[in-house]
Amino acid sequence: MTVHKFDLQSADYMRNPFPTLAAMRAAGPVIRLKVPLMGKVWCATTHEAVGNFLKAADRFASDGRNVEGNHSAIPRWMPKNMKLLAENMLLLDDPDHRRLRKLVDAPFLARNIDAWRPDVARIADELLDQMERDGNPDIVSGFARALPLRVISELLGLAGGDQREQFLTWTDKMTRSLGIWMIIQTIPALGKMMRYIRGEIAAARAGEREGLLVDLVRAEADGMQMTEDELVAMVAILFVAGHETTTHLISTGLATLLDCPDQLAILKTDGSLMPQAVEELHRLNCPVQMTKPRVVRHDMDYFGQPLKRGDRIIASLAAANADPVMFPEPERFDIHRDNAARHAGFGGGIHLCLGLHLARAEGQIALERLFARWPDLQITQAYNDREWIRRIGIHGYRRLPVDFGLQHKRAA
């Protein structure tokens, strides 16, 4: 059986992933792949196979303990706080997943997120004000990372001040950790994060907070409330999971628009195209490139491959989003692409991204506010000199320095 090795971390791949993704699909809709840190796994590569995989919770388990003869993917040596975070909704199967999802779904419905749009715009403007005051030219650190963190902290109703700012700093550091050693170095900060979250939960229970955290503390599903550990894991995953996608959607989306001036001109002429543009930017850049491994529940033939119970399988969301069968000329940014919203970037099935409506709103508003503030904005690095995050499964810039284009504005 052929085990394929594709370089999914190099700067060359980050600059142009499409040849590699095409080679993966050419190897088959489901292939055997060797992935750093994961080892040998099966991988769905086509839009059809990825879509099927995402909806097949009856065939693939998120929690290995639900497969006979298997065990948890969480190592025994993992520190207690990390284990607590690992036991989150993303890695659970029904009925546990369904119970937790029901507790948190409502605030993230599209109609409820729409009510938050003015607040997202306010936070975006405040961050752009800060970038101008500080003279910080890096869109990633000054805006793309900060925006989703501040939005979710206000949505939850966390207390403001120095403690919240420190918490946001810790969270940002955790999501930027690369490699086992750097993750181990973040353990002291993780402990402080957990203590902060538990303190906010206690304040919410005491009636000293307002916002989603209070709703989560009081919510019940199937006659049960979340335990404190489940609440801590839920708050942490809302920050970590939502933060990563939106950050890279904003930075890569901005870069794509600036690199495609004809498409940007269309968008500036017709702002009603922004929602469609953000879907196409998500499809093209695919900030989260692959799913977490799931475990095969029973022996089966799957898209022509002999999967065995206990095997691990992932889906390449990036390869699905670049499948020409679904998206003709997939490497081209097309603001008028009418099926862009069928991209796989938000997952699917029972694990469809909880915060997809929030991520869409943040992406739309971020780009609207950026070009409203700085219509002559330009990236100051040549494309081949840009710094990419070299972490497998993530497609985003480490930093993206820009020129605000204020010289013309000041002269006028």
Salt bridges, closest charged atoms under 4 A:
ASP12 OD1 - ARG15 NH2 2.48
ASP63 OD2 - ARG65 NH2 2.84
GLU68 OE1 - ARG309 NH1 3.64
GLU87 OE1 - ARG65 NH2 3.12
ASP93 OD1 - ARG297 NH2 3.79
ASP94 OD1 - HIS97 ND1 3.51
ASP94 OD2 - ARG98 NH1 3.38
ASP105 OD1 - ARG101 NE 2.99
ASP114 OD1 - ARG117 NE 3.29
ASP119 OD1 - ARG122 NH2 3.32
ASP125 OD1 - ARG369 NE 2.99
GLU126 OE2 - ARG122 NH1 3.38
ASP129 OD1 - ARG373 NH2 2.76
GLU132 OE2 - ARG373 NH1 3.54
GLU154 OE1 - ARG122 NH2 2.64
GLU165 OE2 - ARG150 NH1 3.15
ASP172 OD1 - ARG145 NH1 3.15
ASP172 OD2 - ARG176 NH2 3.23
ASP172 OD1 - HIS243 NE2 3.98
GLU200 OE1 - ARG209 NE 2.78
ASP222 OD1 - LYS102 NZ 3.08
GLU228 OE2 - ARG198 NH1 2.84
GLU228 OE1 - ARG205 NH1 3.10
ASP229 OD1 - ARG198 NH2 2.91
GLU230 OE2 - ARG99 NH2 2.54
GLU244 OE2 - HIS248 NE2 2.86
GLU244 OE1 - ARG391 NH2 2.67
ASP259 OD2 - ARG386 NH1 3.03
GLU279 OE1 - HIS343 NE2 2.90
GLU279 OE2 - ARG360 NE 2.55
GLU280 OE1 - ARG283 NE 2.77
GLU280 OE2 - ARG337 NE 2.97
GLU329 OE1 - ARG332 NE 3.52
ASP334 OD2 - ARG332 NH2 3.66
GLU387 OE2 - ARG399 NH1 3.34
